[in-house]
C-alpha cells in the first residue's frame, strides 16, 4: 500500500482527497500547514506528497525547497490555485515533480499520482544500456543519478533527470510533447499543459552553454524535442 502525505489547509479538499485516496487503496496522512507538512515529510516515510502552495505558517514553495535541500527525494505533486506560469515554473525549479492547478478533476489527480508512483524512484532496471554518458563538459552517472558539469555537480529534480535520461537513451529521435508526457511522466497530455516545455527550459538553463541556442537539447519546430550529442 502506497503512503501519501497530503499537505493542505482547506478542510473540504482534505476530506475529498483523503476519502477518495483511501477508497483507491492509499494510506493517507494529513498535514494542515506547511510547518507540520515539512516535519512529517522529514521524519516519516512516504511514497508521495501532495503539497498545496498557499498554506499558513510555511508555503508550499518553501516546504518543497527545504525538503530537497535535506535530500528528501519523495515525489512531490504541487497544487496551486493560481494559473500563473511563473508559479508553476517556480515549483518545478524548486524540485516539484509535477503540478496541478485548482480546481481540478479528481480523476486527473489520481492519474498523476499513479504516474509519479509508477515512475519513481528513478528506475535502475532501465539503465542497463549505459552507466555513464558524456557530452560537452557534462558527465552523467546513471547508476548514481549524478550530473557533473565542469567538475561541479548539477542539481536536477527527479523529473528533470528522467527526462534527460529518456532523451539521451533515444538520442537523435524526435519526441513530441505528448510522447514525452507518456514516456517520462506516464500520463497523456492535457490540452493546456506546458510541463514538458518548462522542464526542457530548465534542463537547458542548467546544462547548455547558451540556453537560448541549445546545442544538445534541440527543438524541432512543429514536432517536439530531440537530444544530439
Secondary structure, DSSP 8 states (H G I E B T S, - for coil): --EEEEE---HHHHHHHHHHHHHTT-EEEEESSHHHHHHHHHHS--SEEEEESS-SSS-HHHHHHHHHHTT---EEEEEES---HHHHHHHHHTT-SEEEESS--HHHHHHHHHHHHHH-S--SGGGSS-SEEEETTEEEETTTTEEEETTEE----HHHHHHHHHHHHTTT--B-HHHHIIIII-S---TT--HHHHHHHHHHHHH-SSGGG-SSEEEETTTEEEE--
